[in-house]
Amino acid sequence: MNPVVIAEAAPSDAVPHRGTVVQVSDYLLAAHAAGADEVLIDLQQTARNAHELTDLAHRFHDQLSKG
């Protein structure tokens, strides 16, 4: 999936294509609960540089670790 990660909550019908870290993470956790074993997430549509990419990856890791 290639989500566009935004700061403000997106309408529910936009997720997982667009949403906050929490919204996209919740979608991923629901996919896992439904039986998905693996999902590839490409954050390069959102990140403008390596620092932003690393920051987003950490934010997703932190959020998904809670679930």
All heavy atoms as TSV, in Angstrom:
chain	resi	resn	atom	element	x	y	z
A	1	MET	N	N	0.836	-1.168	0.000
A	1	MET	CA	C	0.000	0.000	0.000
A	1	MET	C	C	0.883	1.234	0.000
A	1	MET	O	O	1.998	1.199	0.498
A	1	MET	CB	C	-0.955	-0.031	1.197
A	1	MET	CG	C	-0.308	-0.072	2.555
A	1	MET	SD	S	-1.442	-0.352	3.925
A	1	MET	CE	C	-2.320	1.156	3.993
A	2	ASN	N	N	0.378	2.296	-0.584
A	2	ASN	CA	C	1.112	3.559	-0.687
A	2	ASN	C	C	0.267	4.686	-0.094
A	2	ASN	O	O	-0.242	5.539	-0.819
A	2	ASN	CB	C	1.417	3.891	-2.143
A	2	ASN	CG	C	2.284	2.862	-2.797
A	2	ASN	OD1	O	2.693	1.901	-2.186
A	2	ASN	ND2	N	2.573	3.049	-4.061
A	3	PRO	N	N	0.136	4.715	1.228
A	3	PRO	CA	C	-0.723	5.749	1.804
A	3	PRO	C	C	-0.096	7.136	1.749
A	3	PRO	O	O	1.121	7.282	1.824
A	3	PRO	CB	C	-0.860	5.299	3.263
A	3	PRO	CG	C	0.423	4.589	3.542
A	3	PRO	CD	C	0.768	3.890	2.251
A	4	VAL	N	N	-0.949	8.127	1.594
A	4	VAL	CA	C	-0.526	9.510	1.752
A	4	VAL	C	C	-0.867	9.855	3.197
A	4	VAL	O	O	-2.042	9.904	3.569
A	4	VAL	CB	C	-1.262	10.450	0.768
A	4	VAL	CG1	C	-0.891	11.898	1.041
A	4	VAL	CG2	C	-0.944	10.056	-0.663
A	5	VAL	N	N	0.155	10.008	4.006
A	5	VAL	CA	C	-0.042	10.258	5.435
A	5	VAL	C	C	-0.206	11.755	5.643
A	5	VAL	O	O	0.620	12.558	5.200
A	5	VAL	CB	C	1.140	9.712	6.257
A	5	VAL	CG1	C	0.916	9.950	7.741
A	5	VAL	CG2	C	1.330	8.217	5.981
A	6	ILE	N	N	-1.301	12.113	6.314
A	6	ILE	CA	C	-1.627	13.520	6.541
A	6	ILE	C	C	-1.768	13.785	8.040
A	6	ILE	O	O	-1.881	12.843	8.833
A	6	ILE	CB	C	-2.925	13.907	5.790
A	6	ILE	CG1	C	-4.084	12.994	6.188
A	6	ILE	CG2	C	-2.695	13.866	4.281
A	6	ILE	CD1	C	-5.424	13.341	5.558
A	7	ALA	N	N	-1.749	15.038	8.410
A	7	ALA	CA	C	-1.815	15.414	9.827
A	7	ALA	C	C	-3.236	15.371	10.383
A	7	ALA	O	O	-3.452	14.995	11.529
A	7	ALA	CB	C	-1.216	16.798	10.027
A	8	GLU	N	N	-4.205	15.775	9.582
A	8	GLU	CA	C	-5.606	15.812	10.016
A	8	GLU	C	C	-6.316	14.543	9.565
A	8	GLU	O	O	-6.010	14.002	8.506
A	8	GLU	CB	C	-6.311	17.028	9.419
A	8	GLU	CG	C	-5.709	18.362	9.826
A	8	GLU	CD	C	-5.883	18.666	11.301
A	8	GLU	OE1	O	-6.946	18.346	11.865
A	8	GLU	OE2	O	-4.941	19.213	11.904
A	9	ALA	N	N	-7.273	14.095	10.338
A	9	ALA	CA	C	-8.010	12.874	10.004
A	9	ALA	C	C	-8.699	12.995	8.647
A	9	ALA	O	O	-9.282	14.020	8.312
A	9	ALA	CB	C	-9.045	12.582	11.089
A	10	ALA	N	N	-8.592	11.924	7.884
A	10	ALA	CA	C	-9.245	11.846	6.579
A	10	ALA	C	C	-10.619	11.216	6.748
A	10	ALA	O	O	-10.870	10.507	7.730
A	10	ALA	CB	C	-8.397	10.999	5.630
A	11	PRO	N	N	-11.536	11.430	5.809
A	11	PRO	CA	C	-12.818	10.727	5.858
A	11	PRO	C	C	-12.562	9.217	5.837
A	11	PRO	O	O	-11.607	8.755	5.204
A	11	PRO	CB	C	-13.534	11.177	4.580
A	11	PRO	CG	C	-12.825	12.394	4.122
A	11	PRO	CD	C	-11.429	12.308	4.636
A	12	SER	N	N	-13.389	8.457	6.508
A	12	SER	CA	C	-13.153	7.016	6.638
A	12	SER	C	C	-13.085	6.304	5.289
A	12	SER	O	O	-12.375	5.307	5.153
A	12	SER	CB	C	-14.210	6.378	7.533
A	12	SER	OG	O	-15.497	6.561	6.986
A	13	ASP	N	N	-13.789	6.812	4.279
A	13	ASP	CA	C	-13.755	6.151	2.977
A	13	ASP	C	C	-12.446	6.406	2.219
A	13	ASP	O	O	-12.188	5.788	1.194
A	13	ASP	CB	C	-14.956	6.536	2.122
A	13	ASP	CG	C	-15.009	8.016	1.779
A	13	ASP	OD1	O	-14.332	8.821	2.443
A	13	ASP	OD2	O	-15.747	8.369	0.848
A	14	ALA	N	N	-11.598	7.300	2.728
A	14	ALA	CA	C	-10.305	7.570	2.093
A	14	ALA	C	C	-9.209	6.623	2.596
A	14	ALA	O	O	-8.188	6.434	1.941
A	14	ALA	CB	C	-9.890	9.011	2.341
A	15	VAL	N	N	-9.429	6.056	3.772
A	15	VAL	CA	C	-8.448	5.168	4.392
A	15	VAL	C	C	-8.531	3.808	3.716
A	15	VAL	O	O	-9.632	3.317	3.479
A	15	VAL	CB	C	-8.736	5.051	5.912
A	15	VAL	CG1	C	-7.755	4.112	6.581
A	15	VAL	CG2	C	-8.723	6.423	6.575
A	16	PRO	N	N	-7.457	3.171	3.346
A	16	PRO	CA	C	-6.065	3.378	3.732
A	16	PRO	C	C	-5.258	4.207	2.744
A	16	PRO	O	O	-4.065	4.389	2.933
A	16	PRO	CB	C	-5.516	1.961	3.759
A	16	PRO	CG	C	-6.179	1.309	2.600
A	16	PRO	CD	C	-7.597	1.893	2.622
A	17	HIS	N	N	-5.881	4.721	1.699
A	17	HIS	CA	C	-5.131	5.470	0.695
A	17	HIS	C	C	-4.659	6.820	1.214
A	17	HIS	O	O	-3.645	7.343	0.750
A	17	HIS	CB	C	-5.971	5.672	-0.571
A	17	HIS	CG	C	-6.473	4.372	-1.112
A	17	HIS	ND1	N	-5.636	3.424	-1.655
A	17	HIS	CD2	C	-7.705	3.830	-1.148
A	17	HIS	CE1	C	-6.344	2.376	-2.025
A	17	HIS	NE2	N	-7.607	2.603	-1.725
A	18	ARG	N	N	-5.377	7.353	2.185
A	18	ARG	CA	C	-5.066	8.667	2.756
A	18	ARG	C	C	-5.540	8.662	4.194
A	18	ARG	O	O	-6.641	8.201	4.483
A	18	ARG	CB	C	-5.793	9.740	1.951
A	18	ARG	CG	C	-5.567	11.129	2.398
A	18	ARG	CD	C	-6.342	12.095	1.461
A	18	ARG	NE	N	-5.843	13.422	1.578
A	18	ARG	CZ	C	-4.737	13.896	1.011
A	18	ARG	NH1	N	-4.016	13.107	0.247
A	18	ARG	NH2	N	-4.353	15.125	1.177
A	19	GLY	N	N	-4.698	9.148	5.104
A	19	GLY	CA	C	-5.099	9.218	6.500
A	19	GLY	C	C	-3.922	9.515	7.412
A	19	GLY	O	O	-2.782	9.621	6.972
A	20	THR	N	N	-4.227	9.642	8.679
A	20	THR	CA	C	-3.188	9.872	9.678
A	20	THR	C	C	-2.472	8.556	9.968
A	20	THR	O	O	-2.925	7.476	9.559
A	20	THR	CB	C	-3.800	10.400	10.991
A	20	THR	OG1	O	-4.648	9.380	11.533
A	20	THR	CG2	C	-4.576	11.687	10.783
A	21	VAL	N	N	-1.372	8.649	10.689
A	21	VAL	CA	C	-0.659	7.434	11.094
A	21	VAL	C	C	-1.599	6.526	11.871
A	21	VAL	O	O	-1.631	5.311	11.652
A	21	VAL	CB	C	0.597	7.788	11.924
A	21	VAL	CG1	C	1.191	6.549	12.582
A	21	VAL	CG2	C	1.639	8.478	11.068
A	22	VAL	N	N	-2.400	7.086	12.747
A	22	VAL	CA	C	-3.334	6.291	13.542
A	22	VAL	C	C	-4.377	5.625	12.646
A	22	VAL	O	O	-4.668	4.436	12.793
A	22	VAL	CB	C	-4.006	7.148	14.642
A	22	VAL	CG1	C	-5.113	6.384	15.343
A	22	VAL	CG2	C	-2.968	7.628	15.647
A	23	GLN	N	N	-4.947	6.370	11.713
A	23	GLN	CA	C	-5.966	5.803	10.832
A	23	GLN	C	C	-5.413	4.650	9.988
A	23	GLN	O	O	-6.035	3.598	9.874
A	23	GLN	CB	C	-6.533	6.872	9.889
A	23	GLN	CG	C	-7.466	7.846	10.557
A	23	GLN	CD	C	-7.973	8.877	9.569
A	23	GLN	OE1	O	-7.187	9.608	8.973
A	23	GLN	NE2	N	-9.287	8.913	9.399
A	24	VAL	N	N	-4.253	4.854	9.392
A	24	VAL	CA	C	-3.667	3.811	8.552
A	24	VAL	C	C	-3.243	2.624	9.415
A	24	VAL	O	O	-3.436	1.469	9.032
A	24	VAL	CB	C	-2.500	4.367	7.704
A	24	VAL	CG1	C	-1.820	3.266	6.917
A	24	VAL	CG2	C	-2.998	5.473	6.775
A	25	SER	N	N	-2.703	2.893	10.594
A	25	SER	CA	C	-2.316	1.809	11.504
A	25	SER	C	C	-3.536	1.001	11.939
A	25	SER	O	O	-3.473	-0.236	11.996
A	25	SER	CB	C	-1.605	2.370	12.737
A	25	SER	OG	O	-0.366	2.933	12.372
A	26	ASP	N	N	-4.624	1.675	12.235
A	26	ASP	CA	C	-5.852	0.959	12.604
A	26	ASP	C	C	-6.328	0.061	11.462
A	26	ASP	O	O	-6.773	-1.060	11.689
A	26	ASP	CB	C	-6.959	1.939	12.997
A	26	ASP	CG	C	-6.734	2.581	14.355
A	26	ASP	OD1	O	-5.851	2.111	15.112
A	26	ASP	OD2	O	-7.446	3.564	14.661
A	27	TYR	N	N	-6.211	0.550	10.240
A	27	TYR	CA	C	-6.561	-0.261	9.076
A	27	TYR	C	C	-5.667	-1.500	8.999
A	27	TYR	O	O	-6.142	-2.613	8.762
A	27	TYR	CB	C	-6.435	0.566	7.797
A	27	TYR	CG	C	-6.650	-0.243	6.549
A	27	TYR	CD1	C	-7.929	-0.438	6.042
A	27	TYR	CD2	C	-5.581	-0.836	5.888
A	27	TYR	CE1	C	-8.138	-1.196	4.902
A	27	TYR	CE2	C	-5.780	-1.594	4.744
A	27	TYR	CZ	C	-7.061	-1.775	4.262
A	27	TYR	OH	O	-7.262	-2.533	3.138
A	28	LEU	N	N	-4.371	-1.304	9.201
A	28	LEU	CA	C	-3.433	-2.427	9.153
A	28	LEU	C	C	-3.705	-3.442	10.251
A	28	LEU	O	O	-3.632	-4.655	10.024
A	28	LEU	CB	C	-1.998	-1.909	9.249
A	28	LEU	CG	C	-1.515	-1.110	8.049
A	28	LEU	CD1	C	-0.181	-0.438	8.355
A	28	LEU	CD2	C	-1.402	-2.007	6.830
A	29	LEU	N	N	-4.021	-2.968	11.437
A	29	LEU	CA	C	-4.347	-3.884	12.537
A	29	LEU	C	C	-5.623	-4.659	12.240
A	29	LEU	O	O	-5.722	-5.854	12.557
A	29	LEU	CB	C	-4.459	-3.105	13.854
A	29	LEU	CG	C	-3.137	-2.537	14.382
A	29	LEU	CD1	C	-3.394	-1.575	15.536
A	29	LEU	CD2	C	-2.192	-3.656	14.796
A	30	ALA	N	N	-6.593	-4.012	11.608
A	30	ALA	CA	C	-7.823	-4.703	11.222
A	30	ALA	C	C	-7.533	-5.744	10.142
A	30	ALA	O	O	-8.090	-6.848	10.169
A	30	ALA	CB	C	-8.866	-3.699	10.738
A	31	ALA	N	N	-6.656	-5.423	9.213
A	31	ALA	CA	C	-6.277	-6.382	8.172
A	31	ALA	C	C	-5.587	-7.589	8.796
A	31	ALA	O	O	-5.838	-8.735	8.408
A	31	ALA	CB	C	-5.368	-5.718	7.142
A	32	HIS	N	N	-4.747	-7.338	9.780
A	32	HIS	CA	C	-4.083	-8.439	10.492
A	32	HIS	C	C	-5.104	-9.314	11.213
A	32	HIS	O	O	-5.050	-10.540	11.134
A	32	HIS	CB	C	-3.059	-7.890	11.483
A	32	HIS	CG	C	-2.422	-8.931	12.319
A	32	HIS	ND1	N	-1.525	-9.855	11.820
A	32	HIS	CD2	C	-2.566	-9.217	13.627
A	32	HIS	CE1	C	-1.150	-10.658	12.787
A	32	HIS	NE2	N	-1.768	-10.290	13.900
A	33	ALA	N	N	-6.042	-8.682	11.883
A	33	ALA	CA	C	-7.088	-9.430	12.601
A	33	ALA	C	C	-7.942	-10.250	11.635
A	33	ALA	O	O	-8.456	-11.318	11.997
A	33	ALA	CB	C	-7.974	-8.468	13.394
A	34	ALA	N	N	-8.069	-9.780	10.395
A	34	ALA	CA	C	-8.864	-10.489	9.391
A	34	ALA	C	C	-8.068	-11.604	8.710
A	34	ALA	O	O	-8.601	-12.329	7.892
A	34	ALA	CB	C	-9.382	-9.508	8.343
A	35	GLY	N	N	-6.766	-11.702	9.048
A	35	GLY	CA	C	-5.976	-12.805	8.525
A	35	GLY	C	C	-4.805	-12.444	7.640
A	35	GLY	O	O	-4.094	-13.328	7.171
A	36	ALA	N	N	-4.574	-11.165	7.391
A	36	ALA	CA	C	-3.429	-10.771	6.568
A	36	ALA	C	C	-2.139	-11.106	7.307
A	36	ALA	O	O	-1.990	-10.794	8.483
A	36	ALA	CB	C	-3.482	-9.281	6.254
A	37	ASP	N	N	-1.238	-11.759	6.609
A	37	ASP	CA	C	0.048	-12.124	7.204
A	37	ASP	C	C	1.122	-11.077	6.937
A	37	ASP	O	O	2.090	-10.975	7.673
A	37	ASP	CB	C	0.535	-13.458	6.634
A	37	ASP	CG	C	-0.317	-14.620	7.087
A	37	ASP	OD1	O	-0.800	-14.603	8.225
A	37	ASP	OD2	O	-0.496	-15.552	6.282
A	38	GLU	N	N	0.960	-10.337	5.853
A	38	GLU	CA	C	2.016	-9.444	5.432
A	38	GLU	C	C	1.439	-8.295	4.608
A	38	GLU	O	O	0.556	-8.500	3.788
A	38	GLU	CB	C	2.979	-10.258	4.558
A	38	GLU	CG	C	4.221	-9.589	4.154
A	38	GLU	CD	C	5.130	-10.572	3.418
A	38	GLU	OE1	O	5.347	-11.691	3.890
A	38	GLU	OE2	O	5.589	-10.189	2.325
A	39	VAL	N	N	1.948	-7.091	4.852
A	39	VAL	CA	C	1.560	-5.923	4.058
A	39	VAL	C	C	2.827	-5.110	3.824
A	39	VAL	O	O	3.605	-4.885	4.742
A	39	VAL	CB	C	0.520	-5.047	4.802
A	39	VAL	CG1	C	0.221	-3.785	4.017
A	39	VAL	CG2	C	-0.745	-5.820	5.078
A	40	LEU	N	N	3.026	-4.687	2.614
A	40	LEU	CA	C	4.156	-3.832	2.278
A	40	LEU	C	C	3.654	-2.392	2.257
A	40	LEU	O	O	2.675	-2.081	1.578
A	40	LEU	CB	C	4.724	-4.202	0.909
A	40	LEU	CG	C	5.837	-3.306	0.393
A	40	LEU	CD1	C	7.072	-3.426	1.277
A	40	LEU	CD2	C	6.169	-3.658	-1.032
A	41	ILE	N	N	4.326	-1.527	3.013
A	41	ILE	CA	C	3.925	-0.121	3.080
A	41	ILE	C	C	5.031	0.729	2.466
A	41	ILE	O	O	6.170	0.699	2.922
A	41	ILE	CB	C	3.694	0.336	4.532
A	41	ILE	CG1	C	2.701	-0.567	5.222
A	41	ILE	CG2	C	3.238	1.777	4.582
A	41	ILE	CD1	C	2.614	-0.331	6.708
A	42	ASP	N	N	4.703	1.488	1.436
A	42	ASP	CA	C	5.636	2.395	0.788
A	42	ASP	C	C	5.260	3.813	1.213
A	42	ASP	O	O	4.205	4.321	0.842
A	42	ASP	CB	C	5.535	2.240	-0.727
A	42	ASP	CG	C	6.494	3.142	-1.484
A	42	ASP	OD1	O	7.191	3.964	-0.853
A	42	ASP	OD2	O	6.534	3.024	-2.713
A	43	LEU	N	N	6.107	4.435	2.002
A	43	LEU	CA	C	5.820	5.768	2.539
A	43	LEU	C	C	6.443	6.889	1.713
A	43	LEU	O	O	6.415	8.042	2.109
A	43	LEU	CB	C	6.325	5.864	3.981
A	43	LEU	CG	C	5.687	4.883	4.956
A	43	LEU	CD1	C	6.401	4.936	6.303
A	43	LEU	CD2	C	4.215	5.187	5.110
A	44	GLN	N	N	6.951	6.561	0.548
A	44	GLN	CA	C	7.662	7.568	-0.225
A	44	GLN	C	C	6.756	8.587	-0.897
A	44	GLN	O	O	7.232	9.613	-1.373
A	44	GLN	CB	C	8.577	6.882	-1.227
A	44	GLN	CG	C	9.669	6.129	-0.479
A	44	GLN	CD	C	10.769	5.660	-1.370
A	44	GLN	OE1	O	11.079	6.291	-2.372
A	44	GLN	NE2	N	11.379	4.551	-1.019
A	45	GLN	N	N	5.446	8.345	-0.957
A	45	GLN	CA	C	4.540	9.375	-1.481
A	45	GLN	C	C	4.363	10.502	-0.472
A	45	GLN	O	O	3.949	11.598	-0.829
A	45	GLN	CB	C	3.174	8.779	-1.804
A	45	GLN	CG	C	3.183	7.924	-3.030
A	45	GLN	CD	C	1.781	7.560	-3.464
A	45	GLN	OE1	O	0.812	8.243	-3.139
A	45	GLN	NE2	N	1.657	6.488	-4.201
A	46	THR	N	N	4.649	10.206	0.778
A	46	THR	CA	C	4.475	11.191	1.840
A	46	THR	C	C	5.796	11.834	2.239
A	46	THR	O	O	5.866	13.044	2.402
A	46	THR	CB	C	3.837	10.532	3.074
A	46	THR	OG1	O	2.549	10.049	2.714
A	46	THR	CG2	C	3.699	11.493	4.229
A	47	ALA	N	N	6.831	11.022	2.399
A	47	ALA	CA	C	8.123	11.524	2.877
A	47	ALA	C	C	8.848	12.284	1.773
A	47	ALA	O	O	8.902	11.840	0.637
A	47	ALA	CB	C	8.981	10.365	3.365
A	48	ARG	N	N	9.387	13.424	2.144
A	48	ARG	CA	C	10.111	14.240	1.171
A	48	ARG	C	C	11.623	14.045	1.242
A	48	ARG	O	O	12.353	14.494	0.375
A	48	ARG	CB	C	9.773	15.713	1.371
A	48	ARG	CG	C	8.321	16.019	1.040
A	48	ARG	CD	C	7.976	17.409	1.438
A	48	ARG	NE	N	7.985	17.442	2.903
A	48	ARG	CZ	C	7.358	18.329	3.645
A	48	ARG	NH1	N	6.701	19.285	3.076
A	48	ARG	NH2	N	7.401	18.275	4.955
A	49	ASN	N	N	12.073	13.391	2.323
A	49	ASN	CA	C	13.509	13.144	2.459
A	49	ASN	C	C	13.715	11.953	3.402
A	49	ASN	O	O	12.757	11.426	3.975
A	49	ASN	CB	C	14.230	14.401	2.979
A	49	ASN	CG	C	13.660	14.903	4.290
A	49	ASN	OD1	O	13.503	14.152	5.244
A	49	ASN	ND2	N	13.341	16.196	4.352
A	50	ALA	N	N	14.959	11.549	3.563
A	50	ALA	CA	C	15.272	10.365	4.370
A	50	ALA	C	C	14.872	10.550	5.835
A	50	ALA	O	O	14.393	9.615	6.472
A	50	ALA	CB	C	16.754	10.032	4.260
A	51	HIS	N	N	15.061	11.744	6.361
A	51	HIS	CA	C	14.698	11.997	7.761
A	51	HIS	C	C	13.188	11.823	7.970
A	51	HIS	O	O	12.757	11.196	8.936
A	51	HIS	CB	C	15.139	13.399	8.177
A	51	HIS	CG	C	14.719	13.764	9.565
A	51	HIS	ND1	N	15.304	13.214	10.683
A	51	HIS	CD2	C	13.749	14.588	10.011
A	51	HIS	CE1	C	14.704	13.695	11.771
A	51	HIS	NE2	N	13.764	14.535	11.379
A	52	GLU	N	N	12.392	12.379	7.080
A	52	GLU	CA	C	10.930	12.239	7.165
A	52	GLU	C	C	10.503	10.782	7.020
A	52	GLU	O	O	9.603	10.323	7.716
A	52	GLU	CB	C	10.247	13.077	6.088
A	52	GLU	CG	C	9.472	14.237	6.637
A	52	GLU	CD	C	8.761	14.997	5.534
A	52	GLU	OE1	O	7.927	14.413	4.817
A	52	GLU	OE2	O	9.042	16.196	5.422
A	53	LEU	N	N	11.152	10.064	6.123
A	53	LEU	CA	C	10.835	8.650	5.911
A	53	LEU	C	C	11.115	7.847	7.182
A	53	LEU	O	O	10.284	7.048	7.612
A	53	LEU	CB	C	11.648	8.108	4.739
A	53	LEU	CG	C	11.402	6.669	4.336
A	53	LEU	CD1	C	9.952	6.447	3.914
A	53	LEU	CD2	C	12.346	6.269	3.215
A	54	THR	N	N	12.264	8.091	7.793
A	54	THR	CA	C	12.613	7.397	9.032
A	54	THR	C	C	11.650	7.764	10.153
A	54	THR	O	O	11.215	6.897	10.919
A	54	THR	CB	C	14.062	7.733	9.439
A	54	THR	OG1	O	14.926	7.381	8.362
A	54	THR	CG2	C	14.478	6.988	10.684
A	55	ASP	N	N	11.305	9.036	10.250
A	55	ASP	CA	C	10.359	9.481	11.275
A	55	ASP	C	C	9.001	8.800	11.109
A	55	ASP	O	O	8.425	8.307	12.079
A	55	ASP	CB	C	10.203	11.004	11.222
A	55	ASP	CG	C	9.218	11.512	12.267
A	55	ASP	OD1	O	9.457	11.284	13.480
A	55	ASP	OD2	O	8.196	12.114	11.869
A	56	LEU	N	N	8.500	8.753	9.887
A	56	LEU	CA	C	7.215	8.086	9.635
A	56	LEU	C	C	7.283	6.603	9.973
A	56	LEU	O	O	6.363	6.048	10.578
A	56	LEU	CB	C	6.804	8.250	8.173
A	56	LEU	CG	C	6.025	9.479	7.803
A	56	LEU	CD1	C	5.851	9.552	6.292
A	56	LEU	CD2	C	4.682	9.512	8.494
A	57	ALA	N	N	8.375	5.965	9.593
A	57	ALA	CA	C	8.528	4.539	9.891
A	57	ALA	C	C	8.500	4.303	11.400
A	57	ALA	O	O	7.849	3.366	11.867
A	57	ALA	CB	C	9.826	4.014	9.287
A	58	HIS	N	N	9.166	5.158	12.151
A	58	HIS	CA	C	9.155	5.033	13.616
A	58	HIS	C	C	7.750	5.261	14.181
A	58	HIS	O	O	7.319	4.551	15.093
A	58	HIS	CB	C	10.139	6.013	14.257
A	58	HIS	CG	C	11.557	5.583	14.170
A	58	HIS	ND1	N	12.071	4.529	14.869
A	58	HIS	CD2	C	12.576	6.073	13.428
A	58	HIS	CE1	C	13.346	4.376	14.584
A	58	HIS	NE2	N	13.675	5.301	13.701
A	59	ARG	N	N	7.049	6.248	13.637
A	59	ARG	CA	C	5.692	6.533	14.120
A	59	ARG	C	C	4.763	5.358	13.851
A	59	ARG	O	O	3.958	4.983	14.706
A	59	ARG	CB	C	5.165	7.821	13.480
A	59	ARG	CG	C	5.886	9.051	14.014
A	59	ARG	CD	C	5.539	10.324	13.284
A	59	ARG	NE	N	4.113	10.559	13.215
A	59	ARG	CZ	C	3.531	11.318	12.284
A	59	ARG	NH1	N	4.249	11.911	11.355
A	59	ARG	NH2	N	2.235	11.489	12.279
A	60	PHE	N	N	4.881	4.752	12.675
A	60	PHE	CA	C	4.071	3.566	12.377
A	60	PHE	C	C	4.461	2.412	13.287
A	60	PHE	O	O	3.590	1.713	13.811
A	60	PHE	CB	C	4.203	3.152	10.903
A	60	PHE	CG	C	3.200	3.820	10.018
A	60	PHE	CD1	C	3.560	4.890	9.220
A	60	PHE	CD2	C	1.881	3.393	9.986
A	60	PHE	CE1	C	2.633	5.518	8.406
A	60	PHE	CE2	C	0.939	4.013	9.179
A	60	PHE	CZ	C	1.323	5.079	8.385
A	61	HIS	N	N	5.740	2.204	13.481
A	61	HIS	CA	C	6.193	1.122	14.359
A	61	HIS	C	C	5.624	1.304	15.765
A	61	HIS	O	O	5.101	0.358	16.360
A	61	HIS	CB	C	7.715	1.075	14.403
A	61	HIS	CG	C	8.235	0.011	15.283
A	61	HIS	ND1	N	8.514	0.218	16.609
A	61	HIS	CD2	C	8.502	-1.298	15.044
A	61	HIS	CE1	C	8.939	-0.902	17.140
A	61	HIS	NE2	N	8.936	-1.847	16.207
A	62	ASP	N	N	5.728	2.505	16.289
A	62	ASP	CA	C	5.214	2.778	17.631
A	62	ASP	C	C	3.712	2.519	17.718
A	62	ASP	O	O	3.220	1.910	18.657
A	62	ASP	CB	C	5.516	4.221	18.060
A	62	ASP	CG	C	6.987	4.476	18.302
A	62	ASP	OD1	O	7.768	3.502	18.420
A	62	ASP	OD2	O	7.374	5.664	18.347
A	63	GLN	N	N	2.966	2.990	16.729
A	63	GLN	CA	C	1.511	2.849	16.736
A	63	GLN	C	C	1.109	1.383	16.587
A	63	GLN	O	O	0.219	0.897	17.285
A	63	GLN	CB	C	0.891	3.683	15.617
A	63	GLN	CG	C	-0.595	3.821	15.689
A	63	GLN	CD	C	-1.071	4.567	16.921
A	63	GLN	OE1	O	-0.443	5.521	17.383
A	63	GLN	NE2	N	-2.165	4.129	17.466
A	64	LEU	N	N	1.755	0.668	15.684
A	64	LEU	CA	C	1.402	-0.736	15.460
A	64	LEU	C	C	1.820	-1.615	16.631
A	64	LEU	O	O	1.167	-2.620	16.919
A	64	LEU	CB	C	2.047	-1.234	14.158
A	64	LEU	CG	C	1.453	-0.606	12.901
A	64	LEU	CD1	C	2.324	-0.916	11.693
A	64	LEU	CD2	C	0.024	-1.068	12.678
A	65	SER	N	N	2.875	-1.229	17.333
A	65	SER	CA	C	3.301	-1.988	18.513
A	65	SER	C	C	2.282	-1.926	19.645
A	65	SER	O	O	2.191	-2.839	20.462
A	65	SER	CB	C	4.643	-1.460	19.017
A	65	SER	OG	O	5.638	-1.694	18.061
A	66	LYS	N	N	1.500	-0.850	19.666
A	66	LYS	CA	C	0.461	-0.702	20.696
A	66	LYS	C	C	-0.694	-1.671	20.462
A	66	LYS	O	O	-1.396	-2.046	21.392
A	66	LYS	CB	C	-0.100	0.723	20.694
A	66	LYS	CG	C	0.868	1.771	21.116
A	66	LYS	CD	C	0.215	3.141	20.989
A	66	LYS	CE	C	1.194	4.264	21.244
A	66	LYS	NZ	N	0.551	5.577	21.052
A	67	GLY	N	N	-0.932	-1.995	19.164
A	67	GLY	CA	C	-2.098	-2.795	18.796
A	67	GLY	C	C	-1.889	-4.236	19.001
A	67	GLY	O	O	-2.682	-5.053	19.216
